């Protein structure tokens, strides 16, 4: 797990920066060409791609991924305790979802984003066949190809992080917290609810996200109630 994490962390940091840059380019293309192309089908598909990217930005995916890294590495004990305790939070009584539920929603969005990108690329390819707006078409096709690569790779890494945290939350945790020179060990026990593991399967031209529920195993009911 350590070697895999060392590979994923710098890669995701780089991909988030690149995705932000590509989003800026797409926004600029839409802004400059909206009046001329807004009624065309390929431009409507391009607007759907931009909408999904905006939703992804609102999901604060980078912050969610950072929380996963803290839990896996355990480098911030107090924050680690807070994050693991939040996994026991219920969905009722208007309470906020924990960070893993937010991450699951972001993974579902990433999986759904590929289809609009492919449809937009198909529409733009018609312009190539007719040799219309070649400069714009070439720029959009290169941008869509880059977005597809980034979205799919981020999805794979998010699935890996999600499964790592799910596996850790299934086990009893003992975390050492130092406060004002005093060391305290905090015991965290898993809850009895089912947990989800994610899997990506390549189908046709994209990765499909699969969700599998597993029963959580409790070592000792007495320890859990304690």
C-alpha positions in Angstrom: 0.0 0.0 0.0 2.9 2.4 0.8 4.5 2.1 -2.6 1.1 2.5 -4.4 0.3 5.6 -2.2 3.7 7.1 -3.0 2.8 6.8 -6.7 -0.8 8.0 -6.5 -0.2 11.2 -4.4 2.2 13.1 -6.7 0.3 11.9 -9.8 -3.0 13.2 -8.5 -1.4 16.5 -7.4 -0.1 16.9 -11.0 -3.4 15.9 -12.6 -5.5 18.3 -10.5 -3.2 21.1 -11.7 -3.5 20.0 -15.3 -7.3 19.6 -15.0 -7.6 23.1 -13.7 -5.6 24.4 -16.6 -7.7 22.5 -19.2 -10.9 23.8 -17.5 -9.7 27.3 -18.0 -9.0 26.7 -21.7 -12.5 25.2 -22.2 -14.1 28.1 -20.4 -12.3 30.5 -22.7 -13.2 28.6 -25.8 -16.9 28.6 -24.8 -16.8 32.3 -23.9 -15.2 33.4 -27.2 -17.3 31.2 -29.5 -20.7 31.1 -27.8 -22.4 33.8 -30.0 -21.4 32.1 -33.3 -21.8 28.4 -32.4 -24.3 28.2 -29.5 -27.1 26.7 -31.7 -24.9 23.9 -33.1 -25.1 20.4 -31.7 -21.4 20.0 -31.1 -21.4 23.2 -29.1 -24.3 22.0 -27.0 -22.3 18.9 -26.2 -19.3 21.0 -25.3 -21.5 23.0 -22.8 -22.5 19.7 -21.2 -18.8 18.9 -20.7 -18.2 22.3 -19.1 -21.2 21.8 -16.8 -19.8 18.4 -15.5 -16.4 20.0 -14.9 -18.1 22.8 -12.9 -19.9 20.2 -10.8 -16.6 18.4 -10.2 -15.1 21.6 -9.0 -18.0 22.1 -6.6 -17.4 18.7 -5.2 -14.1 19.8 -3.8 -12.5 16.6 -5.0 -8.9 17.8 -4.2 -9.9 18.4 -0.5 -11.6 14.9 -0.3 -8.5 13.2 -1.7 -6.3 15.1 0.8 -8.5 13.8 3.6 -8.0 10.2 2.3 -4.2 10.7 2.3 -4.3 11.9 6.0 -6.3 8.8 7.0 -4.1 6.4 5.1 -0.8 7.9 6.2 -1.9 8.8 9.7 0.5 11.8 9.8 -2.1 14.1 11.5 -3.5 12.1 14.5 -6.1 14.6 15.6 -7.5 15.1 12.1 -7.3 11.4 11.5 -9.5 10.7 14.6 -12.0 13.3 13.4 -12.2 11.8 9.9 -12.6 8.3 11.1 -15.2 9.3 13.6 -17.1 11.1 10.9 -17.5 7.7 9.1 -20.0 6.7 11.8 -22.2 9.6 11.1 -25.7 8.7 10.0 -27.6 10.2 7.0 -30.7 11.0 9.0 -31.7 14.1 11.0 -30.4 16.5 8.3 -26.7 15.7 9.2 -24.0 16.3 6.7 -22.6 13.4 4.7 -19.1 12.3 5.7 -16.1 12.7 3.4 -16.3 9.1 2.1 -19.9 9.6 0.9 -18.8 12.8 -0.8 -15.9 11.0 -2.4 -18.3 8.2 -3.6 -20.5 10.9 -5.3 -17.4 12.4 -6.9 -16.4 9.0 -8.3 -19.9 8.5 -9.7 -19.7 11.9 -11.4 -16.2 11.1 -12.8 -17.6 7.8 -14.3 -20.5 9.7 -16.0 -18.3 12.5 -17.4 -16.7 10.4 -20.1 -19.9 9.9 -22.1 -20.5 13.6 -22.8 -16.8 14.0 -23.7 -17.0 11.2 -26.2 -20.3 12.6 -27.7 -18.8 16.0 -28.0 -15.7 14.5 -29.8 -18.0 12.6 -32.2 -19.8 15.8 -33.1 -16.6 17.8 -33.6 -15.3 15.0 -35.8 -18.0 15.9 -38.3 -16.5 19.3 -38.7 -13.2 17.6 -39.6 -14.9 15.7 -42.3 -16.4 18.9 -43.7 -13.2 20.9 -43.2 -15.2 23.5 -41.2 -13.5 25.7 -38.6 -10.4 23.6 -38.7 -8.4 25.6 -36.2 -11.3 25.5 -33.6 -12.0 21.9 -34.3 -8.5 20.8 -33.8 -8.2 22.7 -30.6 -11.4 21.3 -29.2 -10.5 17.7 -30.1 -7.1 18.0 -28.4 -8.8 19.5 -25.4 -11.4 16.7 -25.2 -8.7 14.0 -25.6 -6.8 15.6 -22.7 -9.9 15.9 -20.5 -10.8 12.3 -21.2 -7.4 11.0 -20.2 -7.3 13.1 -17.0 -10.9 12.2 -15.9 -10.3 8.5 -16.4 -7.0 8.4 -14.6 -8.4 10.5 -11.7 -11.3 8.0 -11.5 -8.9 5.1 -11.2 -6.9 6.8 -8.4 -10.0 7.9 -6.6 -11.3 4.3 -6.6 -7.9 3.1 -5.2 -8.0 5.7 -2.4 -11.7 4.9 -1.6 -11.0 1.2 -1.2 -7.9 1.9 1.0 -9.9 4.0 3.4 -12.8 1.5 3.4 -10.4 -1.3 4.3 -8.8 0.8 7.1 -12.2 1.8 8.5 -13.2 -1.8 8.7 -10.5 -2.5 11.3 -10.0 -1.4 14.9 -7.7 1.6 15.1 -5.4 2.8 17.9 -4.2 6.4 17.4 -1.6 8.2 19.6 -2.4 11.8 20.2 0.0 14.2 21.9 -1.5 17.2 23.7 0.5 19.6 25.9 3.2 16.9 26.3 0.8 14.2 27.3 0.4 11.1 25.1 -3.1 9.6 24.8 -4.2 6.6 22.9 -7.6 6.8 21.2 -9.3 3.6 20.3 -11.6 3.6 17.3 -14.0 0.7 16.5 -15.7 0.0 13.2 -19.5 0.3 12.9 -21.7 -2.6 12.1 -23.0 -1.2 8.8 -22.2 -2.6 5.4 -19.4 -0.8 3.5 -18.8 -0.3 -0.2 -15.9 -1.3 -2.3 -15.4 0.2 -5.8 -14.1 -1.4 -9.0 -13.4 0.0 -12.5 -13.9 -2.3 -15.5 -12.9 -1.3 -19.0 -15.9 -1.7 -21.3 -15.9 -0.7 -25.0 -14.2 2.7 -24.8 -14.3 3.8 -21.2 -14.1 2.6 -17.6 -17.3 1.6 -15.9 -17.7 2.1 -12.1 -19.0 -0.8 -10.1 -20.1 -0.6 -6.5 -20.0 -3.8 -4.3 -21.4 -4.0 -0.8 -19.6 -6.1 1.8 -20.6 -7.1 5.3 -18.5 -5.4 7.9 -16.9 -7.9 10.4 -17.0 -6.9 14.0 -14.2 -8.5 16.2 -16.0 -8.1 19.5 -19.5 -6.7 20.2 -18.4 -5.8 23.7 -15.5 -3.8 22.4 -17.7 -2.0 19.9 -20.2 -1.0 22.5 -17.3 0.2 24.7 
